[in-house]
Amino acid sequence: MAIKEQTTKSNEEIIEVRKKHFLPTAFLYYKTPVQLVRAKGNYVYDEQGKEYLDAIGGIVCISAGHNHPKIKTALLEMLNNDEIQHSSTIFLNQHITNLAKKILSEAPKGIDRCSFTNSGSEANELAIMAARHATGEAMVVNLRHGYHGGTGATLASCGQHSWRFRSQPVSSVTSALEPYCYRCPFNQKPESCHLECAKNVETTIQTSTHGKIAAFIAEPILGVGGFITPPKEYFHEVAKIVHNYGGKYISDEVQTGAGRCGGSFLHTKELGIDADMITMAKGFGNGAAIGATLMKSEVSETLSGKVHFNTFGGDPYQTVQALKTMEIIEEENLIENAKVMGEHLMNSLKELMKKHKLIGDVRGKGLMVGIELVKDKTTKEHAPDECKELMELCKNKGLLLGKGGLFGNVIRIAPALSINKAQTDFMIKVIDESLYEISKK
Ligand SMILES: Cc1ncc(COP(=O)(O)O)c(C=O)c1O
């Protein structure tokens, strides 16, 4: 496809301004950073017109595909009709209620209330606040290696030192051990596992709380943590424990939601987790700034008499983008595609694992696939430098990948759900060739 070049500032000029004016907390991927100016479907283009297959979907945000024609048409129609650009929940607007009905139709039974936000962090803030209000308790149990956002309450529940700050308030939170099969904190193997990690949630409550909790928050697959994929049984065991100790279960679906895991629109439903709240963002809006907190009435009712307001949460343009995204996912059968392409990707990467020493583990579900790189398969020493190099080599060959893990040694693959077999095969070929190049050095 011919993509028109765009007049733009040079990479050097942009980097200069960032260096001078951005907070030092802003980071860039790649030794030679990429400036992305255009996008279509599964491809993105830099200022020179170079094409890349986007295998990380922005940052796990693109679900229906970049600039999907149906979303473009809907937005252009709204603009051409001078539809109101901003209207909050103080006024009536049909887009937000259309979206509320649609998203709740995908939620597990019993979850029938929702509130829209601008981000995943805000969705989790609201969920944590609601759990504390509903239970009258403060303590939140989270998981080591978890990530729930960059705001106060969410960072306090972050399980990775790199994201936390000295000023981070850590009161009323405690962490359970990670359900990380490849690096089991109990030194178990799948054959001998007795879900010690699930039982550890109970031990954590018994030893570091007063015996009652407000909430447990966890991602069905730990995204930023490096696509750590707990066994399905883990969640049932944990939900029982959380409820026994009076807590609300918050399932953070900011990365796993919107059909990414293949199976259901919400992975919580697919896993059968008895969650009290589910939070969403990223792929929900296909890149639009929208998040959502879904909850059971029994939680929402406890908020009666209080006022909660989010100026931009549920704005017409954002809600239309999320609604159209949901329709596209349904019409184009993208959840099934995520399942089929995800299996193909996973099987192919497991084949690569047999021949490449650097690949220690391949894991995930649907189109959320992680490759953990290690210097040695026996010692499992993390390989962050090799991970960076792999990303750089793939980028030079026209493939954008993501990175994650506490030590930055996990490649994250999370393309738009519309990825096809040829594109998936391209991904595998480029990763294979690049790993081969690294092994020759
Ligand atoms: C699982 C999870 N929860 C919450 C968030 C925070 O979302 P946002 O960056 O939109 O605030 C993220 C962001 O990466 C995430 O991965």
The ligand as a Gaussian input file, in Angstrom:
#p B3LYP/6-31G(d) Opt

LIG

0 1
 C       -2.817000      -4.502000      33.594000
 C       -2.774000      -3.015000      33.554000
 N       -3.579000      -2.326000      34.373000
 C       -3.607000      -0.988000      34.361000
 C       -2.781000      -0.271000      33.536000
 C       -2.820000       1.221000      33.536000
 O       -3.449000       1.675000      32.396000
 P       -3.210000       3.174000      31.874000
 O       -1.783000       3.271000      31.443000
 O       -4.212000       3.324000      30.773000
 O       -3.513000       4.081000      33.013000
 C       -1.925000      -0.945000      32.670000
 C       -1.024000      -0.209000      31.767000
 O       -0.101000      -0.719000      31.203000
 C       -1.913000      -2.361000      32.685000
 O       -1.115000      -3.053000      31.888000

